[in-house]
């Protein structure tokens, strides 16, 4: 009989699962492969988002500021994935030193706090644009949006701080959190509250108010083109939020269940313990898929982003842009620079 370590980089819990000699645990191969794949997709996708919006920064919409910060958060996160992939491939033995162990935990926590806070801000921006458009000019100005993003990063950096304290390389050489610590379990539950439950509640309230408003006033709009543009951006933001919730909800449930079990001192059977930790591992893999989902959503749902991407590709290849596309790009650059309504 042989043993294999199974771990999740999200919390670095590990267990030893007994398997017949010579048989490989499928997750020991699948998990590192998935991390490398997510690294490649996240690096290319989020890098493309930043490149496209940087190249067309003169024609940015207000929502693009949030998109840029989301891409930065995901890009920084996926840069840690090769370390976790190499560790998972070596039975989760950590060969990169304790500073990188602590830093990887901090980057993950920073990503979780900043991403969900930015999504909540995007939802609030949609609420202001659709429901309170007449008295939200200051809140929806470029300066206010930039200040909001700066505040989000500051708060996320502060709330992620305890991750540096808890994470360490243990006696077995695994980069892990102190699972037996009540303080850590309490922090894990607090993280779920602040980085999932409360922001998602804000998002649901915003979209609930938006749906009610659209239902009541859809026929009263004075500018059909503006109304159509806002509904289009609303659909894109809703898709991004839905992808985040679908990716992180299973992990939040598993993480909460494990923390409650630890805090209450509930004794689980060997199969129940292994099943819960396996569920935590699989749900964390699903959560990490979100780091490369947003660029795909932009390409599928955002016509403006898709057009900008094609223009950038033509420019990089040295192709002469069609007159209509050049005019369209110039028009976008001119009108959106002087119009803070873009949504």
C-alpha positions, 0 to 999 in steps of 0.5 A: 500500500502507498500513500498520496498527499491530496491538498488544496492550495486555497487552504493547503489542507492535506490528507493521506489517502491509502491507495494500492501500490502502483496505482496513481491517484488521478488528482495527483496528475489532474490538479497540477495539469489544471493549474498550469492550464489556468496559468496559461489561459489567465496570463493570455486572457487577462494580459489581452484585456489590459493590452486592449484597454491600454491601447484604446484608453482614450475611448474607455468607458467607466466600466472599463476602469473596473475591468482593468482592475479585475484583470490586474487582480486575476493576473497577479493571482495566476502568476502564483499558480506555477508554484502551486502546480509544481508543489502539487506535482511533488506530493505538495512538498513546498521547495520555494521557501517560507516567504513565498509560501506566505506570499502565495497565501496573501496574493490569494486572499488579496485576489478574493477580497479585491475581486468581489469588492470590485464586482460589488462596485460594478453592480453599484455603478450599474444601479446608479447608471440605471436607477439613479442616473439623474443624481449620480454624476459625481459618483459616476465620474472618472475621478470618483471611480478611480478613488473607489478602486484605490479604496478597494485595493487598500481595504483588500490589502488590509483584510488579507494581512492575516494570511501572512501570519497563519501560513507557514511551511510545516514539519512535513514541508507542506505550505499550510495553514494551522487547521487546528487553530481556532483563530484560523478557523474564525478568520476563515469564516470572517473571510467568507462573510466579508469576501463572499456573503456581504458583497453578494448580498449587495450585488443581489440588492443592486440587481433586484432594484435594477430589475424592478426599475426596468420593469416599471420604466422600460417604456418611458426612456427618452433615448432608446440608444442610451437605454440599449447601451445600458442594458447591454453593459448590464448584461455583461456585468451580470454575466461576470458576477454570475460566473464569480458566484457560480465559481466560488459558491461551492468552495464557500459552502465546503469551507464553511462546513469544515470550519464549523466542524473544527470550531465545534469539535465535531468528530468525523469518520475517516470517510467523511473527513476525506470526502469533505476535504476532497470536496474542498479540493475540487471546489477550490479548483472550480473557484480558480477557473474564475481567474480566466473566465472574465476575458472570455465573457468580454469577447463573447458579450461585449461588442465594444471589447471585441471590436477593439481586440480586432482593431488591435490585432490588425494594427499588430499585424500591420494591416490597414484598417478598413475605413469604417472601422477606423472611423468607428474607432476615431468616433469612439475615442472622441465621443467617449472621452467627452462623455462620462455616460459610457456604460 
